Amino acid sequence: FVSSLLVGLFSFPFAFAKSVEKKATQLKNTVSNTISDFVPGLPSAVSVYDSLKLNLSGLNRKAFELAQKGYEKLREQGVILNDSIISVIDFSLPSTEKRLYVVDLKNYHVLYNTYVAHGRNSGTVMANSFSNSPSSYKSSPGFYKTLGTYNGKHGYSLKLDGLEKGINDNAYERAIVMHGADYVNPAYIPMQGYIGRSQGCPAVSPREATPIINTIKDGTCLFIYSPGTSYQKRSSLLG
């Protein structure tokens, strides 16, 4: 009896300590999981789209969801250098509407929403025909990374790197850049029913070109959305 009592007395502190340690571990895991639930990560497409009420400004929900899906893959791959800004050109909208959206994802703010041209051979009011070929004078859908700037025949311009093979990867060779152009002017709409068109570049108004380019240059993501299924089926970033 005495031996059993002594064994019990010596064993109790160790058993108690082990029990306390187990409960402490469980508590730590619970707290850790709870905290992780509240740590803000990358905002979801739904939360940004709805929080900014992008539907009210005309942006197609699917366009934004696909934009962020591809953007997240590019960010994980280390392709995107500036992950706070995403630009979306929504070609489900006619050129008579403001269809370029520059969104600050981290601060939940639409920085720019304005007119943007499409290629002259992509259509008149709507951009519905696309090409990756030189001298096609057509726009190319898909994901781009913005590069550096330069001063050319259209003034201050932004180089673009097409990231999707066979879809827009000839953009640099084709000199597809963002630049200002006088024909990107809503004053043309009453006269001809659409704004002027480019040779395939996402041209904006001269007044807005410099601030927009300075905002999105040097490694942000630009997505040109085509509502047709042809592009989406071919895109490795969306597949």
N, C-alpha and C positions, 0 to 999 in steps of 0.2 A: 504493500500500500504506500509506504513511504517512498519507495523507488518510483512508483507511478506518479505520485504527487510531485516529486522533484522534476521528473521528465516533463510533466504538464506545465510546471511553472517556468521551466527554461524554454519550452517550445512556444508558449503563448505570445511572448513579445515578437518572435519571428513570424508567427502566423498573422498576428495583428498588423505588423509592418507590411507584410505581403498583401494583405487585404486592403490596407490604406493605399499602397502603391498602385494596385489594380484600379481602385476607384478614382485615384488621381489621374491615371492614364485615360480612363474612360471620360472623365470630366474635360481633360485637355483636348481630347479628340472631338468632343461635342462642341466645345467653345471654338475650336479651330474650324470645324465645318460650318458653324453658325456665322463666324466672321467672314469666311470665304464666300458665303452666300450674299454678303453685303458689300464685298469689295467690287468696285466698279471695274468692269473689263471693257472690251470694245463694245460700243452701243450696237444693239441689233438693228437690222434694217427697219423692222417694224417700229421700234421705239423712236428712231430718228425721224422716219417718215411721218409718223403720227404726231410726234411732239412738235415738229416744225410745220405741220399741216401743209405738207407739200402737195397734197391733192388740190388744195385751194388755188395754188399757183399753176396747176395744170400738169405737174410731173406724174407720169405713169408710175403706179406703184411697182409694177413688175420691172420697169426699167431701173428703179432704185434698188430693188432687191437683188437683181442680177449684178448690178454695179458693185454692190457691197460684197456679194459672194465672190466675185473674181478678185476684188480688191483685197479681201482677207487672204486669199491664196497667195497673191503676189507679195503681200506683207510678210507672210510666213516664210516665203522663199527668199526674202531679203531684197526683192527687186525694187520695192517702193522705199525711197529714202525719207520722204516726209509723209508720215501716216496720219496727219491731222486734217488734211484737205483731200476731198474727192470732187471731181468735176464730172458731170453727166450731161451729155447732149442727147435729148430725147427725140429721135426721128419718127416717133409715132405722132408727133405734132407737126403741123405745117410751118413753113418758114415765116408765116404771118404772125406767129406767136413766139413769145419768149421761151426758148427751149434749151438754153444753156444754163445749167445750175452749178454754182460753185459753193460747196457746203463745208463748213468747219465742223467736223465730226466731234471734236473734243469739247467745243463750247456750244454746240447745238445752235448754229447760226447760219443762215443763208447769206453768203457774202455777196453773190451776184446772181441775178436772174435776168437774162437779156437775150437779144436776137443773135442768131448765128447762122451763117450761110452753109449751104451744101454744094456739092459739085454740080456744074451745069448739065452734065449728062446723067445725073442721078435722078432727075425729075424737075418739074417746074415748081409747083407749090409744095409737093411732098418729095422726100428723098426715099425712093423705093427701088433703085437700081444701084448696085455697088460693084466696085472692082478694086483689085490690088495691082493692076497693071499700069506701067508708066504711060503717060499721054492719054489715059482713058478719060480724064477730066471728071472722074467719079469719086465720091466719098467712099471711105472704107470703114465698116463698123468695127467694134471690138475695143480691146484695152490697149492703152498707150501709156508710156512713161514720159513725162515732160523732161526735157533736157535744158540746155543753156539757151541764151538769147543772142541775137545778132541784129545788125541794121542792114536791111536789104532794100530791094526795090519797093517793098510795101512798108518801109520804115521798121520800127521796132518789132521784131518777130521772135517766135518761140519754136525751137526745134522739137520734134516729136519722134519717139521711138515706138513703132508698132510692135506689139509683143506677141501677136498671134500668127503663127506660120501659115502661109497660104491665104491669110485673110487681110492682114494689114502690115505685114513685115517688110513691105517695099516702101513704106511711108517715107523713110529717110532718103532713099534713092529717088523717090518721086518728088522730093522737096515739099512734102505735106507738112505745113507749119501753121501755127496760129498767128494771125496778123490782123492789122486793121485794114478796112476797105470802105471807101465811100458808098459802095452799093449796098452795104449792110445798113439800111436806113428805112424805117417804117413809112417814110414819105412815099416810097415807091409802091406801097401796097394799094392805095386807092387808084393809082394809074394803071398798074399791070397785074395786080392780084397777088403778088409775092415780092419778097425782097430780092436783090440781086444775088447772083450765084457765082461761085468761085471755080477754080480749076481742080477742086477736090479738097481744098483747105477749109478747116473750120474757122472762117474769117468772122471777125466781130467789128463793131463800129470803131472808127479811129479814136473817138473820144474815150472809149472804154478799154481799148487794147492795152495800153501801158499798165494801168492798175490791175487788170485781170492777169496779164502775163506775169507781172511781178509777184502776184499772189500764188500762182500755181507752178511757177518755174522750179527747176532743180529737183526733180524726183518725185513729183506727186502723180496720182493716178487720174487719167482721163478715160472715160468710158463713153463710146458712141453706141447708142442703143438702136437696134433695128428690130421692129416688132415681128418681122417674118421669122419662120422657124428655120430657114436655111442656115443663117449664121449661128443660131443657138445650138444646132445639131453638130456643127463643125467645130465649135469652140472647145478647146481642151480645158480652158479655165472654168467653163460652165458645165462641162460634161460630168 
